[in-house]
Every structure is written in C-alpha cells, then in structure tokens.
Amino acid sequence: MIGLEIAMVGVGITILIAGYRIVRGPSDADRAVGADLLAFSIIAMIALVGVRAGSGGVFDLVLVGTVVAFLSALGLARLLNRGAR
C-alpha cells in the first residue's frame, strides 16, 4: 500500500504542476498541453483511488474519462492549428 500512496502523491504533484502551466503558460500551446496533462492526471488519480478502495466500478469511469480527454486533446490541437489539417 505504500507504493500506492507514493503514486498518489506523485500524481498530486503533477496536477499542481499542470495547473501552474495552464495559468502561467506563455502561449496557447503551453496551456493546451497543461490542460491535457491535467485531465489525464485527474483520471490517474481517480484510478488510484479506485484501486485503493477496491472498487471495480471506478474503472468504467476511467475508461470514459480517458476517451473524452483524448477527444478534447484532438479538439484543442485542431483549434490551435486554426482548423488546418
């Protein structure tokens, strides 16, 4: 269980760093990468809490959240390119 708690602290630090990058990012690309990192870090934290609680239903939420975060990352990338392919 100590490894799980270390992982939760590490992901928590990553959430703080991603939040800082969103607020202080000098460009829109930095903010988009920070938002993507923040989304996946929150999903990782939900997964770790689910493992710690021993709940199997949390993983459905993690799967849906991962798909939504991936699609939002694609949308942000398209927005930054101004719709060019």
Secondary structure by P-SEA (a helix, b strand, c coil): caaaaaaaaaaaaaaaaaaaaaaccccaaaaaaaaaaaaaaaaaaaaaaaaaacccaaaaaaaaaaaaaaaaaaaaaaaaacccc
